[in-house]
Amino acid sequence: MSRSNDVRIRLRIIRSFMLILSCVFLISCVGTVVGVAVDASVEIAKIPFKVIGAAVDIAVPGDSDD
């Protein structure tokens, strides 16, 4: 009986270690995905300002040194 209990305890330790290890790896993957999503959102938020700036540059005549 003692040997089977030792095996069960070792299996629980191994399972716990694998679970913790997989959680650590998944957290880093999730962090990467979130970082990419935030970067894309920031770039999308900049688009209207770029369009408005281009429209203002077209509408307002520039100073020419002719």
N, CA, C, O and CB atoms as a CASP TS submission, in Angstrom:
PFRMAT TS
TARGET T0000
AUTHOR 0000-0000-0000
METHOD Language model
MODEL 1
PARENT N/A
ATOM      1  N   MET     1       0.820  -1.200   0.000  1.00  0.00           N
ATOM      2  CA  MET     1       0.000   0.000   0.000  1.00  0.00           C
ATOM      3  C   MET     1       0.858   1.255   0.000  1.00  0.00           C
ATOM      4  O   MET     1       0.506   2.241  -0.647  1.00  0.00           O
ATOM      5  CB  MET     1      -0.930   0.003   1.199  1.00  0.00           C
ATOM      6  N   SER     2       1.943   1.236   0.693  1.00  0.00           N
ATOM      7  CA  SER     2       2.778   2.417   0.802  1.00  0.00           C
ATOM      8  C   SER     2       3.378   2.792  -0.552  1.00  0.00           C
ATOM      9  O   SER     2       3.512   3.974  -0.868  1.00  0.00           O
ATOM     10  CB  SER     2       3.882   2.190   1.826  1.00  0.00           C
ATOM     11  N   ARG     3       3.735   1.794  -1.344  1.00  0.00           N
ATOM     12  CA  ARG     3       4.329   2.058  -2.653  1.00  0.00           C
ATOM     13  C   ARG     3       3.317   2.690  -3.596  1.00  0.00           C
ATOM     14  O   ARG     3       3.672   3.598  -4.347  1.00  0.00           O
ATOM     15  CB  ARG     3       4.876   0.769  -3.260  1.00  0.00           C
ATOM     16  N   SER     4       2.087   2.244  -3.580  1.00  0.00           N
ATOM     17  CA  SER     4       1.076   2.831  -4.469  1.00  0.00           C
ATOM     18  C   SER     4       0.753   4.273  -4.055  1.00  0.00           C
ATOM     19  O   SER     4       0.465   5.118  -4.902  1.00  0.00           O
ATOM     20  CB  SER     4      -0.213   1.974  -4.460  1.00  0.00           C
ATOM     21  N   ASN     5       0.802   4.540  -2.769  1.00  0.00           N
ATOM     22  CA  ASN     5       0.595   5.917  -2.308  1.00  0.00           C
ATOM     23  C   ASN     5       1.735   6.822  -2.754  1.00  0.00           C
ATOM     24  O   ASN     5       1.505   7.975  -3.120  1.00  0.00           O
ATOM     25  CB  ASN     5       0.463   5.958  -0.782  1.00  0.00           C
ATOM     26  N   ASP     6       2.963   6.309  -2.726  1.00  0.00           N
ATOM     27  CA  ASP     6       4.107   7.085  -3.189  1.00  0.00           C
ATOM     28  C   ASP     6       3.970   7.423  -4.671  1.00  0.00           C
ATOM     29  O   ASP     6       4.272   8.538  -5.095  1.00  0.00           O
ATOM     30  CB  ASP     6       5.410   6.320  -2.938  1.00  0.00           C
ATOM     31  N   VAL     7       3.519   6.462  -5.441  1.00  0.00           N
ATOM     32  CA  VAL     7       3.339   6.682  -6.879  1.00  0.00           C
ATOM     33  C   VAL     7       2.252   7.729  -7.108  1.00  0.00           C
ATOM     34  O   VAL     7       2.410   8.605  -7.959  1.00  0.00           O
ATOM     35  CB  VAL     7       2.977   5.355  -7.602  1.00  0.00           C
ATOM     36  N   ARG     8       1.181   7.651  -6.379  1.00  0.00           N
ATOM     37  CA  ARG     8       0.100   8.638  -6.524  1.00  0.00           C
ATOM     38  C   ARG     8       0.580  10.040  -6.145  1.00  0.00           C
ATOM     39  O   ARG     8       0.243  11.019  -6.811  1.00  0.00           O
ATOM     40  CB  ARG     8      -1.110   8.243  -5.652  1.00  0.00           C
ATOM     41  N   ILE     9       1.351  10.128  -5.094  1.00  0.00           N
ATOM     42  CA  ILE     9       1.871  11.432  -4.664  1.00  0.00           C
ATOM     43  C   ILE     9       2.803  11.994  -5.727  1.00  0.00           C
ATOM     44  O   ILE     9       2.735  13.182  -6.044  1.00  0.00           O
ATOM     45  CB  ILE     9       2.611  11.313  -3.308  1.00  0.00           C
ATOM     46  N   ARG    10       3.669  11.159  -6.279  1.00  0.00           N
ATOM     47  CA  ARG    10       4.581  11.618  -7.327  1.00  0.00           C
ATOM     48  C   ARG    10       3.816  12.063  -8.571  1.00  0.00           C
ATOM     49  O   ARG    10       4.160  13.067  -9.194  1.00  0.00           O
ATOM     50  CB  ARG    10       5.574  10.509  -7.691  1.00  0.00           C
ATOM     51  N   LEU    11       2.789  11.318  -8.922  1.00  0.00           N
ATOM     52  CA  LEU    11       1.989  11.712 -10.080  1.00  0.00           C
ATOM     53  C   LEU    11       1.281  13.049  -9.842  1.00  0.00           C
ATOM     54  O   LEU    11       1.181  13.866 -10.756  1.00  0.00           O
ATOM     55  CB  LEU    11       0.960  10.624 -10.407  1.00  0.00           C
ATOM     56  N   ARG    12       0.801  13.271  -8.644  1.00  0.00           N
ATOM     57  CA  ARG    12       0.166  14.554  -8.320  1.00  0.00           C
ATOM     58  C   ARG    12       1.175  15.699  -8.400  1.00  0.00           C
ATOM     59  O   ARG    12       0.858  16.784  -8.889  1.00  0.00           O
ATOM     60  CB  ARG    12      -0.464  14.504  -6.915  1.00  0.00           C
ATOM     61  N   ILE    13       2.381  15.450  -7.918  1.00  0.00           N
ATOM     62  CA  ILE    13       3.426  16.474  -7.983  1.00  0.00           C
ATOM     63  C   ILE    13       3.763  16.786  -9.441  1.00  0.00           C
ATOM     64  O   ILE    13       3.887  17.951  -9.816  1.00  0.00           O
ATOM     65  CB  ILE    13       4.695  16.012  -7.219  1.00  0.00           C
ATOM     66  N   ILE    14       3.908  15.754 -10.252  1.00  0.00           N
ATOM     67  CA  ILE    14       4.225  15.959 -11.668  1.00  0.00           C
ATOM     68  C   ILE    14       3.099  16.701 -12.362  1.00  0.00           C
ATOM     69  O   ILE    14       3.354  17.628 -13.131  1.00  0.00           O
ATOM     70  CB  ILE    14       4.485  14.617 -12.368  1.00  0.00           C
ATOM     71  N   ARG    15       1.856  16.309 -12.104  1.00  0.00           N
ATOM     72  CA  ARG    15       0.706  16.998 -12.711  1.00  0.00           C
ATOM     73  C   ARG    15       0.648  18.459 -12.278  1.00  0.00           C
ATOM     74  O   ARG    15       0.389  19.346 -13.091  1.00  0.00           O
ATOM     75  CB  ARG    15      -0.607  16.288 -12.335  1.00  0.00           C
ATOM     76  N   SER    16       0.887  18.700 -11.007  1.00  0.00           N
ATOM     77  CA  SER    16       0.868  20.075 -10.506  1.00  0.00           C
ATOM     78  C   SER    16       1.964  20.907 -11.165  1.00  0.00           C
ATOM     79  O   SER    16       1.729  22.050 -11.558  1.00  0.00           O
ATOM     80  CB  SER    16       1.035  20.093  -8.978  1.00  0.00           C
ATOM     81  N   PHE    17       3.139  20.345 -11.282  1.00  0.00           N
ATOM     82  CA  PHE    17       4.244  21.040 -11.923  1.00  0.00           C
ATOM     83  C   PHE    17       3.924  21.346 -13.381  1.00  0.00           C
ATOM     84  O   PHE    17       4.179  22.455 -13.853  1.00  0.00           O
ATOM     85  CB  PHE    17       5.521  20.210 -11.825  1.00  0.00           C
ATOM     86  N   MET    18       3.371  20.376 -14.092  1.00  0.00           N
ATOM     87  CA  MET    18       3.015  20.581 -15.506  1.00  0.00           C
ATOM     88  C   MET    18       1.924  21.642 -15.645  1.00  0.00           C
ATOM     89  O   MET    18       1.958  22.446 -16.577  1.00  0.00           O
ATOM     90  CB  MET    18       2.546  19.254 -16.144  1.00  0.00           C
ATOM     91  N   LEU    19       0.977  21.649 -14.744  1.00  0.00           N
ATOM     92  CA  LEU    19      -0.090  22.646 -14.774  1.00  0.00           C
ATOM     93  C   LEU    19       0.468  24.046 -14.549  1.00  0.00           C
ATOM     94  O   LEU    19       0.113  24.981 -15.266  1.00  0.00           O
ATOM     95  CB  LEU    19      -1.154  22.327 -13.718  1.00  0.00           C
ATOM     96  N   ILE    20       1.327  24.188 -13.572  1.00  0.00           N
ATOM     97  CA  ILE    20       1.939  25.497 -13.295  1.00  0.00           C
ATOM     98  C   ILE    20       2.796  25.939 -14.473  1.00  0.00           C
ATOM     99  O   ILE    20       2.759  27.105 -14.867  1.00  0.00           O
ATOM    100  CB  ILE    20       2.793  25.442 -12.004  1.00  0.00           C
ATOM    101  N   LEU    21       3.558  25.028 -15.029  1.00  0.00           N
ATOM    102  CA  LEU    21       4.416  25.344 -16.162  1.00  0.00           C
ATOM    103  C   LEU    21       3.600  25.775 -17.381  1.00  0.00           C
ATOM    104  O   LEU    21       3.952  26.745 -18.052  1.00  0.00           O
ATOM    105  CB  LEU    21       5.285  24.142 -16.513  1.00  0.00           C
ATOM    106  N   SER    22       2.526  25.066 -17.663  1.00  0.00           N
ATOM    107  CA  SER    22       1.686  25.435 -18.802  1.00  0.00           C
ATOM    108  C   SER    22       0.995  26.779 -18.568  1.00  0.00           C
ATOM    109  O   SER    22       0.812  27.548 -19.512  1.00  0.00           O
ATOM    110  CB  SER    22       0.640  24.344 -19.066  1.00  0.00           C
ATOM    111  N   CYS    23       0.614  27.069 -17.339  1.00  0.00           N
ATOM    112  CA  CYS    23       0.014  28.380 -17.036  1.00  0.00           C
ATOM    113  C   CYS    23       1.010  29.503 -17.275  1.00  0.00           C
ATOM    114  O   CYS    23       0.645  30.552 -17.807  1.00  0.00           O
ATOM    115  CB  CYS    23      -0.484  28.426 -15.581  1.00  0.00           C
ATOM    116  N   VAL    24       2.252  29.297 -16.893  1.00  0.00           N
ATOM    117  CA  VAL    24       3.279  30.320 -17.103  1.00  0.00           C
ATOM    118  C   VAL    24       3.466  30.583 -18.594  1.00  0.00           C
ATOM    119  O   VAL    24       3.551  31.736 -19.017  1.00  0.00           O
ATOM    120  CB  VAL    24       4.617  29.889 -16.462  1.00  0.00           C
ATOM    121  N   PHE    25       3.531  29.517 -19.390  1.00  0.00           N
ATOM    122  CA  PHE    25       3.700  29.692 -20.831  1.00  0.00           C
ATOM    123  C   PHE    25       2.486  30.355 -21.460  1.00  0.00           C
ATOM    124  O   PHE    25       2.634  31.191 -22.351  1.00  0.00           O
ATOM    125  CB  PHE    25       3.960  28.351 -21.498  1.00  0.00           C
ATOM    126  N   LEU    26       1.298  30.001 -21.017  1.00  0.00           N
ATOM    127  CA  LEU    26       0.091  30.601 -21.581  1.00  0.00           C
ATOM    128  C   LEU    26      -0.029  32.073 -21.223  1.00  0.00           C
ATOM    129  O   LEU    26      -0.506  32.874 -22.026  1.00  0.00           O
ATOM    130  CB  LEU    26      -1.138  29.854 -21.102  1.00  0.00           C
ATOM    131  N   ILE    27       0.399  32.428 -20.029  1.00  0.00           N
ATOM    132  CA  ILE    27       0.333  33.834 -19.622  1.00  0.00           C
ATOM    133  C   ILE    27       1.237  34.681 -20.513  1.00  0.00           C
ATOM    134  O   ILE    27       0.865  35.791 -20.894  1.00  0.00           O
ATOM    135  CB  ILE    27       0.738  33.994 -18.135  1.00  0.00           C
ATOM    136  N   SER    28       2.409  34.173 -20.845  1.00  0.00           N
ATOM    137  CA  SER    28       3.309  34.942 -21.714  1.00  0.00           C
ATOM    138  C   SER    28       2.720  35.060 -23.113  1.00  0.00           C
ATOM    139  O   SER    28       2.874  36.102 -23.749  1.00  0.00           O
ATOM    140  CB  SER    28       4.706  34.284 -21.777  1.00  0.00           C
ATOM    141  N   CYS    29       2.055  34.033 -23.607  1.00  0.00           N
ATOM    142  CA  CYS    29       1.420  34.107 -24.929  1.00  0.00           C
ATOM    143  C   CYS    29       0.268  35.107 -24.916  1.00  0.00           C
ATOM    144  O   CYS    29       0.107  35.886 -25.855  1.00  0.00           O
ATOM    145  CB  CYS    29       0.910  32.716 -25.366  1.00  0.00           C
ATOM    146  N   VAL    30      -0.517  35.085 -23.871  1.00  0.00           N
ATOM    147  CA  VAL    30      -1.630  36.020 -23.758  1.00  0.00           C
ATOM    148  C   VAL    30      -1.111  37.450 -23.690  1.00  0.00           C
ATOM    149  O   VAL    30      -1.696  38.347 -24.297  1.00  0.00           O
ATOM    150  CB  VAL    30      -2.487  35.699 -22.522  1.00  0.00           C
ATOM    151  N   GLY    31      -0.035  37.672 -22.968  1.00  0.00           N
ATOM    152  CA  GLY    31       0.557  38.998 -22.895  1.00  0.00           C
ATOM    153  C   GLY    31       1.015  39.499 -24.253  1.00  0.00           C
ATOM    154  O   GLY    31       0.855  40.678 -24.569  1.00  0.00           O
ATOM    155  N   THR    32       1.577  38.617 -25.053  1.00  0.00           N
ATOM    156  CA  THR    32       2.010  38.994 -26.400  1.00  0.00           C
ATOM    157  C   THR    32       0.830  39.354 -27.270  1.00  0.00           C
ATOM    158  O   THR    32       0.866  40.352 -27.989  1.00  0.00           O
ATOM    159  CB  THR    32       2.803  37.867 -27.046  1.00  0.00           C
ATOM    160  N   VAL    33      -0.216  38.552 -27.213  1.00  0.00           N
ATOM    161  CA  VAL    33      -1.406  38.809 -28.023  1.00  0.00           C
ATOM    162  C   VAL    33      -2.058  40.129 -27.619  1.00  0.00           C
ATOM    163  O   VAL    33      -2.479  40.902 -28.480  1.00  0.00           O
ATOM    164  CB  VAL    33      -2.413  37.655 -27.883  1.00  0.00           C
ATOM    165  N   VAL    34      -2.142  40.386 -26.335  1.00  0.00           N
ATOM    166  CA  VAL    34      -2.732  41.638 -25.860  1.00  0.00           C
ATOM    167  C   VAL    34      -1.888  42.825 -26.298  1.00  0.00           C
ATOM    168  O   VAL    34      -2.433  43.855 -26.695  1.00  0.00           O
ATOM    169  CB  VAL    34      -2.877  41.625 -24.329  1.00  0.00           C
ATOM    170  N   GLY    35      -0.572  42.700 -26.234  1.00  0.00           N
ATOM    171  CA  GLY    35       0.310  43.776 -26.670  1.00  0.00           C
ATOM    172  C   GLY    35       0.136  44.100 -28.138  1.00  0.00           C
ATOM    173  O   GLY    35       0.130  45.270 -28.519  1.00  0.00           O
ATOM    174  N   VAL    36      -0.004  43.078 -28.967  1.00  0.00           N
ATOM    175  CA  VAL    36      -0.217  43.292 -30.401  1.00  0.00           C
ATOM    176  C   VAL    36      -1.568  43.946 -30.633  1.00  0.00           C
ATOM    177  O   VAL    36      -1.682  44.840 -31.472  1.00  0.00           O
ATOM    178  CB  VAL    36      -0.125  41.959 -31.177  1.00  0.00           C
ATOM    179  N   ALA    37      -2.579  43.523 -29.917  1.00  0.00           N
ATOM    180  CA  ALA    37      -3.914  44.105 -30.086  1.00  0.00           C
ATOM    181  C   ALA    37      -3.919  45.575 -29.683  1.00  0.00           C
ATOM    182  O   ALA    37      -4.560  46.394 -30.341  1.00  0.00           O
ATOM    183  CB  ALA    37      -4.951  43.326 -29.257  1.00  0.00           C
ATOM    184  N   VAL    38      -3.216  45.916 -28.615  1.00  0.00           N
ATOM    185  CA  VAL    38      -3.154  47.312 -28.173  1.00  0.00           C
ATOM    186  C   VAL    38      -2.412  48.160 -29.201  1.00  0.00           C
ATOM    187  O   VAL    38      -2.833  49.276 -29.506  1.00  0.00           O
ATOM    188  CB  VAL    38      -2.465  47.419 -26.794  1.00  0.00           C
ATOM    189  N   ASP    39      -1.311  47.638 -29.736  1.00  0.00           N
ATOM    190  CA  ASP    39      -0.570  48.370 -30.759  1.00  0.00           C
ATOM    191  C   ASP    39      -1.436  48.623 -31.986  1.00  0.00           C
ATOM    192  O   ASP    39      -1.411  49.718 -32.548  1.00  0.00           O
ATOM    193  CB  ASP    39       0.692  47.601 -31.155  1.00  0.00           C
ATOM    194  N   ALA    40      -2.199  47.622 -32.404  1.00  0.00           N
ATOM    195  CA  ALA    40      -3.078  47.789 -33.556  1.00  0.00           C
ATOM    196  C   ALA    40      -4.172  48.811 -33.262  1.00  0.00           C
ATOM    197  O   ALA    40      -4.525  49.609 -34.129  1.00  0.00           O
ATOM    198  CB  ALA    40      -3.700  46.446 -33.953  1.00  0.00           C
ATOM    199  N   SER    41      -4.701  48.790 -32.059  1.00  0.00           N
ATOM    200  CA  SER    41      -5.747  49.752 -31.688  1.00  0.00           C
ATOM    201  C   SER    41      -5.213  51.180 -31.704  1.00  0.00           C
ATOM    202  O   SER    41      -5.907  52.101 -32.135  1.00  0.00           O
ATOM    203  CB  SER    41      -6.312  49.421 -30.298  1.00  0.00           C
ATOM    204  N   VAL    42      -3.990  51.363 -31.237  1.00  0.00           N
ATOM    205  CA  VAL    42      -3.399  52.696 -31.231  1.00  0.00           C
ATOM    206  C   VAL    42      -3.204  53.191 -32.661  1.00  0.00           C
ATOM    207  O   VAL    42      -3.472  54.355 -32.961  1.00  0.00           O
ATOM    208  CB  VAL    42      -2.055  52.692 -30.474  1.00  0.00           C
ATOM    209  N   GLU    43      -2.745  52.319 -33.528  1.00  0.00           N
ATOM    210  CA  GLU    43      -2.549  52.709 -34.928  1.00  0.00           C
ATOM    211  C   GLU    43      -3.883  53.048 -35.593  1.00  0.00           C
ATOM    212  O   GLU    43      -3.961  53.991 -36.380  1.00  0.00           O
ATOM    213  CB  GLU    43      -1.841  51.583 -35.706  1.00  0.00           C
ATOM    214  N   ILE    44      -4.918  52.294 -35.285  1.00  0.00           N
ATOM    215  CA  ILE    44      -6.242  52.579 -35.850  1.00  0.00           C
ATOM    216  C   ILE    44      -6.764  53.907 -35.320  1.00  0.00           C
ATOM    217  O   ILE    44      -7.425  54.644 -36.051  1.00  0.00           O
ATOM    218  CB  ILE    44      -7.236  51.442 -35.521  1.00  0.00           C
ATOM    219  N   ALA    45      -6.481  54.219 -34.073  1.00  0.00           N
ATOM    220  CA  ALA    45      -6.939  55.482 -33.496  1.00  0.00           C
ATOM    221  C   ALA    45      -6.216  56.678 -34.124  1.00  0.00           C
ATOM    222  O   ALA    45      -6.764  57.779 -34.146  1.00  0.00           O
ATOM    223  CB  ALA    45      -6.726  55.477 -31.978  1.00  0.00           C
ATOM    224  N   LYS    46      -5.009  56.483 -34.629  1.00  0.00           N
ATOM    225  CA  LYS    46      -4.243  57.569 -35.243  1.00  0.00           C
ATOM    226  C   LYS    46      -4.745  57.911 -36.648  1.00  0.00           C
ATOM    227  O   LYS    46      -4.506  59.019 -37.127  1.00  0.00           O
ATOM    228  CB  LYS    46      -2.770  57.193 -35.302  1.00  0.00           C
ATOM    229  N   ILE    47      -5.426  56.997 -37.307  1.00  0.00           N
ATOM    230  CA  ILE    47      -5.835  57.189 -38.705  1.00  0.00           C
ATOM    231  C   ILE    47      -6.691  58.437 -38.898  1.00  0.00           C
ATOM    232  O   ILE    47      -6.396  59.208 -39.811  1.00  0.00           O
ATOM    233  CB  ILE    47      -6.598  55.973 -39.193  1.00  0.00           C
ATOM    234  N   PRO    48      -7.733  58.690 -38.103  1.00  0.00           N
ATOM    235  CA  PRO    48      -8.533  59.903 -38.345  1.00  0.00           C
ATOM    236  C   PRO    48      -7.715  61.188 -38.248  1.00  0.00           C
ATOM    237  O   PRO    48      -7.958  62.129 -39.003  1.00  0.00           O
ATOM    238  CB  PRO    48      -9.679  59.966 -37.358  1.00  0.00           C
ATOM    239  N   PHE    49      -6.762  61.241 -37.343  1.00  0.00           N
ATOM    240  CA  PHE    49      -5.940  62.435 -37.204  1.00  0.00           C
ATOM    241  C   PHE    49      -5.034  62.628 -38.420  1.00  0.00           C
ATOM    242  O   PHE    49      -4.800  63.756 -38.855  1.00  0.00           O
ATOM    243  CB  PHE    49      -5.099  62.353 -35.929  1.00  0.00           C
ATOM    244  N   LYS    50      -4.538  61.543 -38.955  1.00  0.00           N
ATOM    245  CA  LYS    50      -3.712  61.634 -40.150  1.00  0.00           C
ATOM    246  C   LYS    50      -4.543  62.111 -41.339  1.00  0.00           C
ATOM    247  O   LYS    50      -4.087  62.936 -42.131  1.00  0.00           O
ATOM    248  CB  LYS    50      -3.064  60.276 -40.460  1.00  0.00           C
ATOM    249  N   VAL    51      -5.760  61.590 -41.459  1.00  0.00           N
ATOM    250  CA  VAL    51      -6.644  61.991 -42.563  1.00  0.00           C
ATOM    251  C   VAL    51      -7.011  63.467 -42.427  1.00  0.00           C
ATOM    252  O   VAL    51      -6.980  64.201 -43.414  1.00  0.00           O
ATOM    253  CB  VAL    51      -7.930  61.114 -42.588  1.00  0.00           C
ATOM    254  N   ILE    52      -7.352  63.903 -41.239  1.00  0.00           N
ATOM    255  CA  ILE    52      -7.710  65.311 -41.018  1.00  0.00           C
ATOM    256  C   ILE    52      -6.502  66.208 -41.302  1.00  0.00           C
ATOM    257  O   ILE    52      -6.648  67.267 -41.913  1.00  0.00           O
ATOM    258  CB  ILE    52      -8.220  65.530 -39.562  1.00  0.00           C
ATOM    259  N   GLY    53      -5.346  65.803 -40.875  1.00  0.00           N
ATOM    260  CA  GLY    53      -4.136  66.580 -41.138  1.00  0.00           C
ATOM    261  C   GLY    53      -3.860  66.706 -42.629  1.00  0.00           C
ATOM    262  O   GLY    53      -3.472  67.775 -43.102  1.00  0.00           O
ATOM    263  N   ALA    54      -4.058  65.622 -43.373  1.00  0.00           N
ATOM    264  CA  ALA    54      -3.850  65.674 -44.825  1.00  0.00           C
ATOM    265  C   ALA    54      -4.883  66.574 -45.484  1.00  0.00           C
ATOM    266  O   ALA    54      -4.554  67.321 -46.406  1.00  0.00           O
ATOM    267  CB  ALA    54      -3.915  64.263 -45.434  1.00  0.00           C
ATOM    268  N   ALA    55      -6.127  66.515 -45.025  1.00  0.00           N
ATOM    269  CA  ALA    55      -7.177  67.364 -45.593  1.00  0.00           C
ATOM    270  C   ALA    55      -6.898  68.835 -45.310  1.00  0.00           C
ATOM    271  O   ALA    55      -7.133  69.685 -46.169  1.00  0.00           O
ATOM    272  CB  ALA    55      -8.551  66.971 -45.030  1.00  0.00           C
ATOM    273  N   VAL    56      -6.400  69.143 -44.119  1.00  0.00           N
ATOM    274  CA  VAL    56      -6.071  70.527 -43.782  1.00  0.00           C
ATOM    275  C   VAL    56      -4.908  71.014 -44.641  1.00  0.00           C
ATOM    276  O   VAL    56      -4.914  72.162 -45.086  1.00  0.00           O
ATOM    277  CB  VAL    56      -5.724  70.657 -42.280  1.00  0.00           C
ATOM    278  N   ASP    57      -3.923  70.173 -44.880  1.00  0.00           N
ATOM    279  CA  ASP    57      -2.789  70.552 -45.725  1.00  0.00           C
ATOM    280  C   ASP    57      -3.241  70.849 -47.141  1.00  0.00           C
ATOM    281  O   ASP    57      -2.695  71.744 -47.787  1.00  0.00           O
ATOM    282  CB  ASP    57      -1.735  69.448 -45.735  1.00  0.00           C
ATOM    283  N   ILE    58      -4.219  70.123 -47.632  1.00  0.00           N
ATOM    284  CA  ILE    58      -4.735  70.370 -48.992  1.00  0.00           C
ATOM    285  C   ILE    58      -5.571  71.649 -49.022  1.00  0.00           C
ATOM    286  O   ILE    58      -5.461  72.444 -49.956  1.00  0.00           O
ATOM    287  CB  ILE    58      -5.587  69.165 -49.483  1.00  0.00           C
ATOM    288  N   ALA    59      -6.405  71.847 -48.002  1.00  0.00           N
ATOM    289  CA  ALA    59      -7.338  72.973 -48.002  1.00  0.00           C
ATOM    290  C   ALA    59      -6.649  74.301 -47.751  1.00  0.00           C
ATOM    291  O   ALA    59      -7.042  75.313 -48.332  1.00  0.00           O
ATOM    292  CB  ALA    59      -8.405  72.758 -46.964  1.00  0.00           C
ATOM    293  N   VAL    60      -5.654  74.323 -46.920  1.00  0.00           N
ATOM    294  CA  VAL    60      -4.974  75.567 -46.572  1.00  0.00           C
ATOM    295  C   VAL    60      -3.788  75.745 -47.526  1.00  0.00           C
ATOM    296  O   VAL    60      -2.897  74.897 -47.561  1.00  0.00           O
ATOM    297  CB  VAL    60      -4.502  75.560 -45.070  1.00  0.00           C
ATOM    298  N   PRO    61      -3.768  76.817 -48.284  1.00  0.00           N
ATOM    299  CA  PRO    61      -2.657  77.019 -49.218  1.00  0.00           C
ATOM    300  C   PRO    61      -1.354  77.259 -48.445  1.00  0.00           C
ATOM    301  O   PRO    61      -1.339  77.965 -47.437  1.00  0.00           O
ATOM    302  CB  PRO    61      -2.951  78.213 -50.168  1.00  0.00           C
ATOM    303  N   GLY    62      -0.309  76.684 -48.915  1.00  0.00           N
ATOM    304  CA  GLY    62       0.977  76.837 -48.255  1.00  0.00           C
ATOM    305  C   GLY    62       1.686  78.097 -48.723  1.00  0.00           C
ATOM    306  O   GLY    62       1.395  78.623 -49.797  1.00  0.00           O
ATOM    307  N   ASP    63       2.596  78.564 -47.926  1.00  0.00           N
ATOM    308  CA  ASP    63       3.390  79.741 -48.299  1.00  0.00           C
ATOM    309  C   ASP    63       4.430  79.323 -49.341  1.00  0.00           C
ATOM    310  O   ASP    63       5.173  78.363 -49.142  1.00  0.00           O
ATOM    311  CB  ASP    63       4.084  80.380 -47.042  1.00  0.00           C
ATOM    312  N   SER    64       4.467  80.036 -50.416  1.00  0.00           N
ATOM    313  CA  SER    64       5.483  79.741 -51.421  1.00  0.00           C
ATOM    314  C   SER    64       6.455  80.909 -51.497  1.00  0.00           C
ATOM    315  O   SER    64       6.058  82.067 -51.368  1.00  0.00           O
ATOM    316  CB  SER    64       4.838  79.467 -52.811  1.00  0.00           C
ATOM    317  N   ASP    65       7.680  80.609 -51.698  1.00  0.00           N
ATOM    318  CA  ASP    65       8.726  81.622 -51.736  1.00  0.00           C
ATOM    319  C   ASP    65       9.042  82.063 -53.168  1.00  0.00           C
ATOM    320  O   ASP    65      10.161  82.501 -53.434  1.00  0.00           O
ATOM    321  CB  ASP    65       9.985  81.094 -51.065  1.00  0.00           C
ATOM    322  N   ASP    66       8.102  81.960 -54.080  1.00  0.00           N
ATOM    323  CA  ASP    66       8.339  82.320 -55.489  1.00  0.00           C
ATOM    324  C   ASP    66       8.503  83.780 -55.671  1.00  0.00           C
ATOM    325  O   ASP    66       8.707  84.243 -56.793  1.00  0.00           O
ATOM    326  CB  ASP    66       7.223  81.845 -56.358  1.00  0.00           C
TER
END
